[in-house]
Amino acid sequence: MSLKHLFPALERGGVHYLDSAATSMRPESVLRAMDDYYRYDSANPHRGLYDMSQRSTAAYDGSRSVVAKFIGALPEETIFVRNTSEALNLIAYCFAPSVLGEGDNVVIPITEHHSNIVTWQYVCKKQLAELRYLYIDRETGAIPDGEFSKIDGRTKIVAFAHVTNVLGSVNPVEKLVAAAKKVGAATVCDIAQSVPHMPVDVRALGVDFAAFSAHKMYGPMGIGALYGRLELLEAMPPFMYGGDMIEDVREQETDFAPLPSKFEAGTQNCGGAVGFAAAVKFIEEVGYGAIAANEAALLRKLTEGLRKIPGVTIACDAGAYERHAAVSFLVDGVHPHDVSTILNDSDIAVRAGKHCAHPLLDYLEIPFRSTTRASLGVYSDADDIDALLEALPKVRRIMGYGD
Amino acid sequence: MAIEEMYTRLITEHSRDKRNRREMPEATHSHRGVNPSCGDEITLRLREEDGVIKDAAFTGSGCAISQASASMMADLLTGRTAEDAKRLAELFLGMIRGDVTDEAQLEELEEAISLRGVAKMPARVKCAVLPWHTLQESLK
């Protein structure tokens, strides 16, 4: 059964929303939780001794516990940040300099989002270290075994997405973690594209850090979480300085608060945290089993349908990887921005462009350095896929190609 | 507006047209314009002699609208004075902003008048104006 009726943005129709990998829509329960918090409980948490501040504190801290449990972490290991990018920056600023020196290297797959590239470029330049890429097979999208030897004795950090945002491919986390552990490198996993679709347990993944955003998993924009192993976070210096992250301040010295407050300076995004926790509850109520079953069936329908349309090609379609909830495709001779504008005329919302992954598109030598991407969410249904498959053949015709 | 009214034959043909898509070794002006948000980019090249644009061409990559706009603009510029070219750029931008609607006045843009519909597509305005902004920068 379609869950569109739970999402105000979708229930009234008018849009086939196939851009959940960019941001998901938010269900009524998340909107209500945030609205209730701001209406009735939004005193400053951690400060007041009166009832409303206590309720606010309980809402904020309680939300953290919900989010931490969701990924199998402790609340002290779960830092609220603005988004995945900020979480990765926190690692780059507060952890990387302590392990990375001249001649060392950071290793990332070529499939990464800019948030997991630019941050490492920054820190590698600063520390005179090298940024190395694991290249994928252009046909299959998989990382060949030979690439893993780039993780060597000078590797200090291996960073990778769990599920990649352009191809929807699942990275071989187990192999990456094993290769990193063998040489004593820290591992950073961007789980932003996986948590909306599959259960993620940071300890089972065995990574040192993980980062994700609420807005891709039915929560609000402007809040995300960083997971870090306790002993690593404890050894790291603060990221931002200010209120609420201190234990004691003297004129020239400060003792910082214990985790997680050490990394949360100033009044935090409490409404966002409440929405984040409500989004976790929403996912748990629907259940990953139901989510995965729906998305897998739709993805099959989508990929099979795309392959039948003349002039349409799926990127890296040989698919030696498991694909999750996203497909990038090309329409021969047509720029993806034109594809998207034409699809919009049929009320279809897809992402078109470079997907914050310029190095990948260059490496794959994709025409126009851009793709069109359709991605799924919990509310996606067969109607959405049918609408896309029906509208796509029109694209080349409208653009003046005679097929 | 139906989508077919945007992607007219004139626009789709210009977007693929190769006449003005070329290098120009003898260019007197060369300027690169980029839309960072979508990645469209063109390099506009002009050959100006005695204040008159003798040749206009471009290279680059982008959507049909940006490329068609560049091709139409190159056609329009040949034989114009630099001052005239600046005035036409203003006229085109005025049309896209919706400030200039007088048909007789817009006729002067020749085929580029066919991009008028972009004014109603806010997401695509930046594509249509990229070549013209590049022209303005190049003649500064």
Interface residues (C-beta under 8 A of the other chain):
Chain A: G333 V334 H335 P336 H337 D338 T341 I342 D345 G353 K354 F368 R369 S370 I398 M399 G400
Chain B: A2 I3 E4 M6 Y7 R9 T12 E13 S15 R16 C38 G39 D40 S61 G62 C63 A64 I65 M121 A123 R124 C127
